Amino acid sequence: MIYVFYIVLTVFVFCLMEAVTWFTHKYIMHGFMWYFHDDHHQPGYPHVFEKNDFFFIIFAIPSILLFYFGTIDGVNYLLFIGLGILFYGIAYFLVHDVLIHQRFKWFKRTNNTYLKGLRKAHKIHHKHLGKEDGECFGMLFVPKKYFKM
């Protein structure tokens, strides 16, 4: 029974991370930490790494700490919270950096309706080059209107 709890907790945290990502993207990345995010909104940024990649480190730290404290005296629930964050980070990387921005050329031609809607929503987000007037701050949960466009 405890395994079911751990699985549910991991999935719950994964889903909760979408809200955390939306909030962080809207109010922190497009707010007081815009300096680290602004190059991501510039078309044709020529470098392999962006200042925006700094946020991967910021999101990884809680997960790493939760792994540590979740295993220091045997396995406990903190490990599975850390796993939920890690799994979301992997999904974010695959969706945002690989599929949408194609920083790695792994999935160049997809015809999946969900993935096409996701790309459309993100393109709408990037049409705003400044930190103001943004929209579509989440990653995995996309409003239905972008599937109809």
ChimeraX attribute file (.defattr): number of C-alpha atoms within 10 A of each C-alpha:
attribute: neighborCount
match mode: 1-to-1
recipient: residues
	/A:1	5
	/A:2	8
	/A:3	8
	/A:4	9
	/A:5	12
	/A:6	18
	/A:7	15
	/A:8	14
	/A:9	18
	/A:10	24
	/A:11	19
	/A:12	13
	/A:13	21
	/A:14	22
	/A:15	16
	/A:16	14
	/A:17	21
	/A:18	19
	/A:19	15
	/A:20	14
	/A:21	20
	/A:22	18
	/A:23	15
	/A:24	17
	/A:25	21
	/A:26	18
	/A:27	15
	/A:28	14
	/A:29	21
	/A:30	21
	/A:31	14
	/A:32	10
	/A:33	15
	/A:34	18
	/A:35	13
	/A:36	16
	/A:37	21
	/A:38	17
	/A:39	17
	/A:40	18
	/A:41	16
	/A:42	14
	/A:43	10
	/A:44	8
	/A:45	11
	/A:46	9
	/A:47	8
	/A:48	6
	/A:49	11
	/A:50	14
	/A:51	14
	/A:52	18
	/A:53	12
	/A:54	12
	/A:55	15
	/A:56	12
	/A:57	10
	/A:58	10
	/A:59	15
	/A:60	15
	/A:61	12
	/A:62	15
	/A:63	22
	/A:64	16
	/A:65	13
	/A:66	21
	/A:67	21
	/A:68	15
	/A:69	17
	/A:70	18
	/A:71	13
	/A:72	11
	/A:73	8
	/A:74	8
	/A:75	13
	/A:76	15
	/A:77	18
	/A:78	20
	/A:79	23
	/A:80	23
	/A:81	24
	/A:82	25
	/A:83	23
	/A:84	24
	/A:85	26
	/A:86	22
	/A:87	18
	/A:88	23
	/A:89	18
	/A:90	12
	/A:91	16
	/A:92	18
	/A:93	14
	/A:94	18
	/A:95	19
	/A:96	18
	/A:97	14
	/A:98	17
	/A:99	22
	/A:100	21
	/A:101	15
	/A:102	14
	/A:103	13
	/A:104	12
	/A:105	11
	/A:106	10
	/A:107	12
	/A:108	11
	/A:109	8
	/A:110	10
	/A:111	8
	/A:112	9
	/A:113	12
	/A:114	16
	/A:115	17
	/A:116	17
	/A:117	19
	/A:118	25
	/A:119	21
	/A:120	19
	/A:121	24
	/A:122	21
	/A:123	14
	/A:124	13
	/A:125	17
	/A:126	17
	/A:127	14
	/A:128	14
	/A:129	15
	/A:130	13
	/A:131	17
	/A:132	10
	/A:133	10
	/A:134	16
	/A:135	14
	/A:136	19
	/A:137	22
	/A:138	22
	/A:139	20
	/A:140	19
	/A:141	14
	/A:142	19
	/A:143	13
	/A:144	12
	/A:145	10
	/A:146	17
	/A:147	16
	/A:148	8
	/A:149	9
